[in-house]
């Protein structure tokens, strides 16, 4: 048998075994633990860092986003503050602060659990930068846990954009996360995002994997 045929058969067998494993044991997804951060409009960047200021890139993230070098302080209604909150770029059409439930208690704000971008009626918060102060009437949320996927990953997992699934961490805690939203886009890399509270409670770190159990 020619080498090309052997390689083709081997690849087909491996793909079949992988599909069988995924269908019987669930679909494996790497974890990315998301710390508190803020998205800003250009107008609000100007307020916090100076007119015409441009965010500077520290680290590339998926979907064209990046962690910026810039940091701010967020302040709750009872003047409780958290310093060194990372700004994510590029600029957006609406400013948004994403925190954990523990952060919300510390700040004294009633931040709702929402998908990123759904900020209508969310908690107010103040933001302090090196050049100015910004007050947001709404925009502070606890991000709903979710999984980023490229279309090929969604097809392999048997899910589509907007689906809600359950996910299990097979470690000593054996935590099951329900209400996990699927988000599909060509620019996404396969990764489930949870906040620091969820990661600590389940003893999960960035780079470890969980399984979609639906």
Rosetta blueprint (number, residue, H / E / L):
1 X L
2 X L
3 X H
4 X H
5 X H
6 X H
7 X H
8 X H
9 X H
10 X H
11 X H
12 X H
13 X H
14 X H
15 X H
16 X H
17 X H
18 X H
19 X H
20 X H
21 X H
22 X H
23 X H
24 X H
25 X H
26 X L
27 X E
28 X E
29 X E
30 X E
31 X E
32 X E
33 X E
34 X E
35 X L
36 X L
37 X E
38 X E
39 X E
40 X L
41 X L
42 X H
43 X H
44 X H
45 X H
46 X H
47 X H
48 X H
49 X H
50 X L
51 X L
52 X L
53 X L
54 X L
55 X L
56 X L
57 X E
58 X E
59 X E
60 X E
61 X L
62 X H
63 X H
64 X H
65 X L
66 X E
67 X E
68 X E
69 X E
70 X E
71 X E
72 X E
73 X E
74 X E
75 X E
76 X L
77 X L
78 X L
79 X L
80 X L
81 X E
82 X E
83 X E
84 X E
85 X E
86 X E
87 X E
88 X E
89 X E
90 X L
91 X L
92 X L
93 X L
94 X L
95 X L
96 X E
97 X E
98 X E
99 X E
100 X L
101 X H
102 X H
103 X H
104 X H
105 X H
106 X H
107 X H
108 X L
109 X L
110 X L
111 X L
112 X E
113 X E
114 X E
115 X L
116 X L
117 X L
118 X L
119 X L
120 X L
121 X L
122 X L
123 X E
124 X E
125 X E
126 X E
127 X E
128 X E
129 X L
130 X L
131 X L
132 X L
133 X E
134 X E
135 X E
136 X E
137 X E
138 X E
139 X E
140 X E
141 X E
142 X E
143 X E
144 X L
145 X L
146 X E
147 X E
148 X E
149 X E
150 X L
151 X H
152 X H
153 X H
154 X H
155 X H
156 X H
157 X H
158 X L
159 X L
160 X L
161 X L
162 X L
163 X L
164 X E
165 X E
166 X E
167 X E
168 X E
169 X L
170 X L
171 X L
172 X L
173 X L
174 X L
175 X L
176 X E
177 X E
178 X E
179 X E
180 X E
181 X E
182 X E
183 X E
184 X E
185 X L
186 X L
187 X L
188 X L
189 X L
190 X L
191 X E
192 X E
193 X E
194 X E
195 X E
196 X H
197 X H
198 X H
199 X H
200 X H
201 X H
202 X H
203 X L
204 X L
205 X L
206 X L
207 X L
208 X L
209 X E
210 X E
211 X E
212 X E
213 X L
214 X L
